[in-house]
Amino acid sequence: MDLIARIPGDNGPVARRSIKDQLSDKLAYMIHSGLLRSGDELPSERQLAATLGVARETVRAAVAVLQAQQMVEVCQGARTRVVGPGLLPLHESLSTLHNLGERSFDEVAEARAAVEVQVVWLAAQRIGLDDMGRLAALVTEQEAMLDDPVRFQISDREFHFTLYRACGNGLLVDVVSDFYDYALEVRRRVLCQPGAIAQSVADHRGLVRALHSRRPASAVAAMQVHLEQIRRSTFEEMTR
């Protein structure tokens, strides 16, 4: 089984796969991209189901696929633990922006800001009620994740990618998805800092309010605040 084309945007062939396979692909991508690392404990089935918007039975089936691929370890009475990339290869076409890791941090941060602002501008005009409700629900859940960086980062990814898809432009979704994945290992360290998750949740809450207002300029301003917070905290962690 391959990890197919564009897992981050859930576009193209993914939509024709079962929900279980879509979810196992999504979790596998998180492991390959570094969002989930060896030794991480996954949230409970109930928590993952709520964050990812699926049934608990689907989470259980998707985790079983990853267990068969030696990517996670399932122990009775304990949290499922990430083992590593396992037997599932990363698809060559997964990245739209090749060699992004070779670019400087300042270059990537500037490009991400430029693209993500355009994505939010479009999303503020095109977002539907279902996606608006999904974003609001994720922020509410994130209030209970202030001391759980792994669970929060999974939820953070869902928040951003729900927002990205709302822009209605698949190519922009693919590009901004790659920017999101840049330096995830550093973001993980940042989220372990006191108050870091709370700040991101506050930023997310401001974004939801701005999107609800249907004023693109307000949504852009809220995203600029969030991106600057990400840029500053990531740079500080990189230069420690």
Phi, psi and omega per residue, in radians:
M1 nan 2.325 3.111
D2 -1.686 2.700 2.970
L3 -1.512 1.880 -2.811
I4 -1.499 2.730 -3.006
A5 -0.078 -1.530 -2.965
R6 -2.073 1.367 3.118
I7 -1.035 -0.762 -3.052
P8 -0.989 -0.741 -3.100
G9 -1.547 -0.122 -3.103
D10 0.930 0.746 -3.105
N11 -1.829 3.121 2.958
G12 1.011 -2.294 -3.028
P13 -1.045 -0.428 -3.088
V14 -1.019 -0.661 -3.055
A15 -1.113 -0.372 -3.113
R16 -1.598 -0.016 3.133
R17 -1.620 2.845 3.097
S18 -1.147 2.797 3.136
I19 -1.087 -0.665 3.108
K20 -1.033 -0.801 -3.119
D21 -1.210 -0.655 3.071
Q22 -1.044 -0.754 -3.097
L23 -1.222 -0.716 3.114
S24 -1.126 -0.658 3.064
D25 -1.090 -0.742 -3.116
K26 -1.115 -0.791 3.125
L27 -1.160 -0.666 3.094
A28 -1.096 -0.703 3.104
Y29 -1.076 -0.721 3.138
M30 -1.056 -0.623 3.124
I31 -1.265 -0.802 -3.129
H32 -1.126 -0.635 -3.079
S33 -1.362 -0.241 -3.131
G34 1.694 -0.053 3.088
L35 -1.116 -0.707 2.997
L36 -1.914 2.288 -3.045
R37 -2.089 2.827 3.120
S38 -0.931 2.251 -3.134
G39 1.707 -0.292 3.107
D40 -1.124 2.441 3.016
E41 -1.672 2.218 3.118
L42 -1.253 2.660 2.996
P43 -1.034 2.920 3.133
S44 -1.129 2.872 3.091
E45 -0.985 -0.753 -3.130
R46 -1.079 -0.782 -3.128
Q47 -1.162 -0.772 3.118
L48 -1.100 -0.717 3.139
A49 -1.066 -0.744 3.135
A50 -1.173 -0.771 -3.097
T51 -1.178 -0.692 -3.060
L52 -1.629 -0.056 3.042
G53 1.244 0.658 3.139
V54 -2.325 3.041 3.103
A55 -1.379 2.711 3.130
R56 -1.072 -0.614 3.131
E57 -1.103 -0.596 3.125
T58 -1.203 -0.718 3.084
V59 -1.055 -0.790 -3.117
R60 -1.066 -0.735 -3.140
A61 -1.190 -0.691 3.141
A62 -1.166 -0.710 3.110
V63 -1.117 -0.625 3.104
A64 -1.101 -0.633 3.083
V65 -1.103 -0.794 -3.138
L66 -1.166 -0.593 3.083
Q67 -1.118 -0.724 3.116
A68 -1.127 -0.491 3.115
Q69 -1.567 0.123 3.098
Q70 1.076 0.633 3.111
M71 -1.757 -0.432 3.106
V72 -2.374 2.798 3.098
E73 -2.073 2.163 -3.114
V74 -1.869 2.143 3.137
C75 -2.150 2.328 3.130
Q76 -1.063 2.230 3.091
G77 1.431 0.110 3.134
A78 -2.390 2.872 3.119
R79 -1.179 2.559 3.027
T80 -1.165 2.343 -3.054
R81 -2.009 2.404 3.096
V82 -1.277 2.307 3.095
V83 -1.709 -0.804 -3.125
G84 2.707 -2.949 -3.090
P85 -1.049 -0.450 3.051
G86 1.075 -2.444 -3.042
L87 -1.660 -0.075 -3.034
L88 -1.594 1.974 -3.101
P89 -1.328 2.612 3.069
L90 -1.431 2.233 -3.105
H91 -1.133 2.424 -3.066
E92 -1.071 -0.559 -3.053
S93 -1.573 0.202 -3.072
L94 -1.074 -0.622 -3.103
S95 -1.717 2.259 3.045
T96 -1.388 -0.695 -3.115
L97 -1.747 1.617 -3.078
H98 -1.187 2.556 3.075
N99 1.067 0.487 3.136
L100 -1.062 -0.566 -3.134
G101 -1.118 -0.303 3.129
E102 -1.491 -0.158 3.132
R103 -1.411 2.744 3.124
S104 -1.275 2.721 3.138
F105 -1.047 -0.784 -3.123
D106 -1.068 -0.698 -3.130
E107 -1.123 -0.791 -3.129
V108 -1.172 -0.756 -3.129
A109 -1.073 -0.717 3.140
E110 -1.164 -0.754 3.139
A111 -1.168 -0.717 3.124
R112 -1.063 -0.760 -3.130
A113 -1.056 -0.745 -3.110
A114 -1.117 -0.774 -3.095
V115 -1.293 -0.776 -3.047
E116 -1.180 -0.560 3.066
V117 -1.091 -0.729 3.109
Q118 -1.153 -0.689 3.109
V119 -1.056 -0.786 -3.127
V120 -1.188 -0.659 3.101
W121 -1.013 -0.776 3.122
L122 -1.237 -0.745 -3.107
A123 -1.072 -0.643 -3.129
A124 -1.093 -0.458 3.137
Q125 -1.615 -0.421 -2.977
R126 -1.973 -0.212 -3.030
I127 -1.083 2.393 3.119
G128 -1.592 2.987 -3.096
L129 -1.132 -0.621 3.140
D130 -1.107 -0.808 3.134
D131 -1.182 -0.628 3.096
M132 -1.080 -0.775 3.115
G133 -1.143 -0.639 3.121
R134 -1.102 -0.786 3.122
L135 -1.079 -0.770 3.140
A136 -1.099 -0.717 3.137
A137 -1.141 -0.688 3.121
L138 -1.105 -0.725 3.123
V139 -1.108 -0.722 3.112
T140 -1.054 -0.768 3.098
E141 -1.101 -0.658 -3.074
Q142 -1.112 -0.383 3.089
E143 -1.058 -0.419 -3.131
A144 -1.690 0.177 -3.063
M145 -2.001 0.276 -2.999
L146 -1.097 -0.397 3.119
D147 -2.017 0.403 -3.080
D148 -2.351 1.419 -3.068
P149 -1.031 -0.653 -3.116
V150 -1.140 -0.884 3.141
R151 -1.086 -0.712 -3.133
F152 -1.123 -0.703 -3.080
Q153 -1.175 -0.601 3.032
I154 -1.094 -0.783 3.133
S155 -1.175 -0.669 3.115
D156 -1.052 -0.746 3.106
R157 -1.076 -0.763 3.116
E158 -1.072 -0.708 3.131
F159 -1.070 -0.913 -3.083
H160 -1.143 -0.712 -3.079
F161 -1.306 -0.505 2.994
T162 -1.112 -0.752 3.102
L163 -1.133 -0.771 3.139
Y164 -1.022 -0.839 -3.097
R165 -1.085 -0.496 -3.121
A166 -1.159 -0.250 3.137
C167 -1.257 -0.354 3.068
G168 1.377 0.198 -3.141
N169 -2.166 1.854 -3.049
G170 -1.080 -0.624 3.140
L171 -1.168 -0.739 3.084
L172 -1.096 -0.667 3.108
V173 -1.046 -0.786 -3.132
D174 -1.089 -0.769 -3.097
V175 -1.165 -0.859 -3.083
V176 -1.206 -0.456 3.066
S177 -1.086 -0.731 3.112
D178 -1.137 -0.674 3.090
F179 -1.094 -0.695 3.120
Y180 -1.038 -0.670 -3.055
D181 -1.348 -0.134 -3.115
Y182 -1.202 2.288 3.045
A183 1.022 0.669 3.140
L184 -1.089 -0.569 -3.134
E185 -1.127 -0.548 3.089
V186 -1.287 -0.722 3.104
R187 -1.031 -0.637 3.100
R188 -1.028 -0.741 3.139
R189 -1.178 -0.664 3.122
V190 -1.061 -0.747 -3.072
L191 -1.197 -0.210 3.057
C192 -1.499 -0.130 3.122
Q193 -1.318 2.504 3.130
P194 -0.994 2.259 3.065
G195 1.463 -0.118 -3.060
A196 -1.171 -0.792 -3.139
I197 -1.160 -0.730 3.127
A198 -1.023 -0.669 3.122
Q199 -1.155 -0.745 3.116
S200 -1.122 -0.696 3.117
V201 -1.104 -0.726 3.102
A202 -1.087 -0.710 3.093
D203 -1.097 -0.756 3.128
H204 -1.076 -0.728 3.138
R205 -1.071 -0.723 3.101
G206 -1.123 -0.659 3.096
L207 -1.111 -0.763 -3.140
V208 -1.095 -0.746 3.103
R209 -1.052 -0.768 -3.120
A210 -1.141 -0.730 3.112
L211 -1.121 -0.684 3.136
H212 -1.100 -0.505 -3.140
S213 -1.280 -0.288 -3.118
R214 1.106 0.466 3.081
R215 -1.912 1.828 -3.090
P216 -0.952 -0.678 -3.117
A217 -1.102 -0.654 3.115
S218 -1.192 -0.691 3.111
A219 -1.132 -0.726 3.107
V220 -1.089 -0.769 -3.142
A221 -1.081 -0.711 3.132
A222 -1.150 -0.697 3.116
M223 -1.196 -0.636 3.108
Q224 -1.086 -0.685 3.073
V225 -1.074 -0.794 -3.117
H226 -1.132 -0.789 -3.121
L227 -1.141 -0.626 3.104
E228 -1.178 -0.663 3.084
Q229 -1.111 -0.725 3.103
I230 -1.131 -0.803 -3.118
R231 -1.058 -0.846 -3.074
R232 -1.137 -0.846 -3.092
S233 -1.194 -0.619 3.097
T234 -1.175 -0.752 3.133
F235 -1.109 -0.736 3.123
E236 -1.079 -0.692 3.132
E237 -1.209 -0.656 3.129
M238 -1.135 -0.545 -3.035
T239 -1.772 0.203 3.114
R240 -1.153 nan nan
